[in-house]
Amino acid sequence: MVKLTPELINQSMQYINPCRERELDLRGYKIPQIENLGATLDQFDTIDLSDNDLRKLDNLPHLPRLKCLLLNNNRILRINEGLGEVAPNLTSIILTGNNLQELCDLEPLTGFKKLDTICLLINPVSTKPNYREFMAHKFPQLRLLDFRKIKQKDRQDAEEFFRTKQGKDMLKEVAKRSKLTAAAAALAAEANNGKGGGKGATVTANPEDLQRIREAIKRASSLAEVERLSQILQSGQLPEKFHHEQQDQEQNGNGHNGAAAMEY
């Protein structure tokens, strides 16, 4: 992995792309997190961060010139709230080949008021029921979704669906889960800043671990439990105790992942 330093930014390829826009190429360095983009001095219309190792879309500085973010083939599973305020003119975001799971994970994108092109192909969320209707409803300015044009019929279908009880219930559930995710992210950030009270050693979660946590969240019996599990999911770091419990379960041939296994 390579840290995204001001030196790397200044040494990376910069050119005028086929859209006649100024582009910064940060592709393929296995960068683990976004940082130091203030070193660009807001000189680019497009920034290409494809083929890296990003888990979160966060930590953008004020970049009013930025119009397009290319984030193909990372491991992004969370998008921070408030990014629309620092990149107010973003019109295109390409997130092909990431790990966004649920419709609530897309809520932070609504902060980009000029976003007209979104690609979420090869993300689990793009296979969710009523995904296209949801996107047409939440992004009234959207023109292209997954490289397919949003037609008037798509908007009419979305409007009709969200008038139904099923559609209204779906929006309520997405909003509820979005709030829980945001709360968990805030707790995780606090913990990362050394204010979380110390939960002991952690290990990086693998995809199987993350799936187990998602299943445990679905079975959670209290808001506190959901918040605690969501915090683990968003941070990508498992308490060591939980990690060892999962290893013991697999060695014993027990695939059950009850909520009790999440206690720490």
C-alpha positions in Angstrom: 0.0 0.0 0.0 1.1 3.6 -0.7 0.1 6.5 1.4 -1.5 9.4 -0.4 1.0 12.1 0.2 1.4 15.6 -1.3 4.5 14.3 -3.0 2.6 11.5 -4.6 -0.1 13.9 -5.8 2.5 16.3 -7.3 4.4 13.4 -9.0 1.3 11.7 -10.5 0.2 12.1 -14.1 -1.9 15.1 -14.9 -3.5 15.7 -18.3 -6.4 17.0 -20.3 -8.8 14.1 -20.7 -11.1 13.4 -23.8 -13.8 15.6 -22.1 -11.3 18.4 -22.3 -11.1 18.5 -18.5 -8.1 18.6 -16.3 -7.6 15.1 -14.7 -5.4 13.8 -11.9 -4.5 10.1 -12.2 -4.1 8.4 -8.8 -5.0 5.0 -10.2 -3.5 1.7 -9.0 -1.4 2.7 -6.0 -3.4 0.6 -3.5 -4.0 3.7 -1.4 -5.9 2.8 1.8 -7.5 6.1 2.6 -8.2 9.5 1.1 -6.0 12.2 2.6 -3.9 15.3 1.5 -6.1 16.1 -1.5 -5.8 19.7 -0.5 -2.4 19.5 -2.1 -4.2 19.5 -5.5 -5.1 23.2 -4.8 -8.4 22.5 -6.5 -6.9 22.5 -9.9 -8.7 19.4 -11.3 -12.1 18.7 -12.8 -11.6 14.9 -12.5 -9.7 12.8 -9.9 -9.2 9.1 -10.7 -8.8 7.0 -7.6 -9.6 3.7 -9.2 -7.9 0.4 -8.4 -6.9 1.4 -4.9 -7.8 0.0 -1.5 -10.2 2.5 -0.2 -12.8 1.4 2.3 -14.5 4.8 2.8 -15.3 7.8 0.7 -14.5 10.6 3.1 -12.0 13.2 4.1 -12.4 15.4 1.0 -11.1 19.0 1.3 -13.0 21.9 -0.2 -12.9 21.2 -4.0 -15.4 23.4 -5.7 -13.9 22.8 -9.2 -14.2 19.0 -8.9 -16.9 17.5 -11.3 -16.0 13.8 -11.5 -14.7 11.2 -9.1 -13.6 7.8 -10.5 -13.5 5.2 -7.7 -13.8 1.9 -9.6 -12.5 -1.3 -8.0 -11.9 -0.2 -4.5 -13.5 -1.8 -1.3 -15.7 1.2 -0.4 -18.6 0.2 1.9 -19.3 3.6 3.4 -19.8 7.1 2.2 -19.5 10.0 4.7 -22.2 12.5 5.2 -21.5 16.2 4.2 -19.3 15.6 1.2 -21.7 17.6 -1.0 -20.7 20.7 1.0 -17.0 20.4 0.1 -17.5 19.2 -3.5 -20.7 21.2 -4.4 -20.2 20.9 -8.2 -19.7 17.2 -8.5 -21.8 15.9 -11.4 -20.4 12.3 -11.8 -19.4 9.6 -9.5 -18.3 6.1 -10.7 -18.3 3.5 -8.0 -18.2 0.3 -10.1 -16.8 -2.7 -8.3 -17.1 -1.7 -4.7 -18.8 -3.1 -1.6 -21.8 -0.8 -1.0 -24.5 -3.1 0.4 -27.7 -1.4 1.2 -29.9 1.4 -0.1 -29.3 3.4 3.1 -25.5 3.4 2.2 -26.4 5.6 -0.8 -28.2 8.3 1.2 -25.0 10.5 1.7 -24.8 10.9 -2.1 -28.0 12.9 -2.1 -25.9 15.8 -0.6 -24.4 16.2 -4.1 -27.1 18.5 -5.5 -25.7 18.5 -9.1 -25.0 14.8 -9.4 -26.4 13.6 -12.7 -24.3 10.4 -13.4 -23.9 7.6 -10.9 -22.6 4.1 -11.5 -22.9 1.3 -8.9 -22.5 -1.7 -11.1 -20.9 -4.7 -9.3 -22.0 -3.5 -5.9 -24.4 -5.6 -3.9 -26.7 -2.7 -3.6 -27.4 -2.6 -7.3 -29.2 -6.0 -7.1 -31.6 -4.8 -4.3 -35.4 -4.9 -5.1 -36.7 -1.5 -6.4 -33.1 -0.2 -6.6 -33.7 1.7 -9.9 -37.0 3.2 -8.6 -35.3 4.3 -5.4 -32.5 6.0 -7.3 -34.9 7.8 -9.6 -36.9 9.0 -6.6 -34.0 10.1 -4.5 -32.0 11.8 -7.3 -34.4 13.9 -9.3 -31.6 15.4 -11.3 -30.1 12.0 -12.3 -29.7 11.4 -16.0 -27.5 8.2 -16.1 -27.7 5.3 -13.7 -25.2 2.5 -14.3 -24.7 3.9 -17.8 -28.4 3.6 -18.6 -30.5 6.7 -19.2 -33.1 7.6 -16.6 -36.3 7.9 -18.7 -39.5 9.7 -17.9 -41.1 6.3 -17.5 -38.6 5.4 -14.9 -39.6 8.5 -12.9 -43.3 7.7 -13.4 -42.8 4.1 -12.2 -40.8 5.4 -9.2 -43.5 8.0 -8.3 -46.2 5.3 -8.5 -44.3 2.8 -6.4 -43.5 5.3 -3.6 -47.2 6.2 -3.4 -47.9 2.6 -2.3 -47.7 1.3 1.3 -44.8 -0.9 0.3 -42.9 2.1 -1.2 -43.6 4.3 1.8 -42.5 1.6 4.2 -39.4 1.1 2.2 -38.4 4.8 2.4 -39.1 4.8 6.2 -36.8 1.7 6.7 -34.1 3.2 4.5 -34.2 6.5 6.5 -34.1 4.6 9.8 -31.1 2.5 8.8 -29.3 5.5 7.4 -29.6 7.3 10.7 -28.3 4.3 12.5 -25.3 4.0 10.1 -24.5 7.7 10.6 -24.6 7.3 14.3 -22.4 4.3 14.2 -19.9 6.1 11.9 -19.8 9.0 14.5 -19.1 6.5 17.3 -16.3 4.8 15.2 -14.7 8.2 14.4 -14.8 9.0 18.1 -13.2 5.7 19.0 -10.5 6.2 16.3 -9.7 9.6 17.9 -8.9 7.8 21.2 -12.2 8.8 22.9 -14.0 5.5 22.6 -13.1 4.1 26.0 -10.7 1.4 24.7 -12.2 -1.9 23.5 -9.0 -3.8 23.3 -7.0 -5.2 20.4 -8.6 -5.4 17.0 -8.0 -7.2 13.7 -9.0 -6.3 10.2 -12.3 -7.9 9.1 -12.3 -10.1 6.0 -15.4 -10.3 3.7 -16.7 -13.4 5.5 -16.5 -11.5 8.9 -18.4 -8.5 7.4 -21.2 -10.8 6.1 -21.6 -12.4 9.5 -21.9 -8.9 11.1 -24.6 -7.9 8.6 -26.5 -11.0 9.4 -26.2 -10.3 13.1 -27.5 -6.8 12.6 -30.6 -8.2 10.9 -31.2 -10.4 14.0 -30.4 -7.7 16.5 -33.1 -7.2 19.2 -32.2 -3.7 20.4 -31.1 -0.3 19.0 -28.0 -0.4 21.1 -27.0 -3.7 19.7 -27.5 -2.5 16.1 -25.4 0.6 16.8 -22.6 -1.5 18.3 -22.6 -3.9 15.4 -22.8 -1.2 12.8 -19.8 0.5 14.4 -17.8 -2.6 13.9 -19.0 -3.0 10.3 -18.2 0.6 9.4 -14.8 0.6 10.9 -13.8 -2.7 9.3 -12.0 -3.6 12.5 -13.1 -6.6 14.6 -12.6 -6.8 18.4 -10.0 -9.5 18.8 -12.3 -11.5 21.1 -15.0 -11.7 18.4 -12.4 -12.7 15.8 -11.2 -15.6 17.9 -14.8 -16.7 18.7 -15.5 -16.9 15.0 -12.3 -19.0 14.4 -13.3 -21.4 17.2 -16.8 -21.7 15.7 -15.5 -22.6 12.3 -13.0 -25.1 13.7 -15.9 -26.8 15.6 -18.0 -26.8 12.5 -20.6 -24.5 13.9 -21.6 -21.8 11.4 -24.1 -20.1 13.7 -23.4 -16.5 14.4 -25.7 -15.5 17.2 -25.8 -12.0 18.5 -24.2 -13.2 21.7 -21.0 -13.8 19.8 -20.8 -10.0 19.1 -20.6 -9.0 22.8 -17.3 -7.5 23.8 
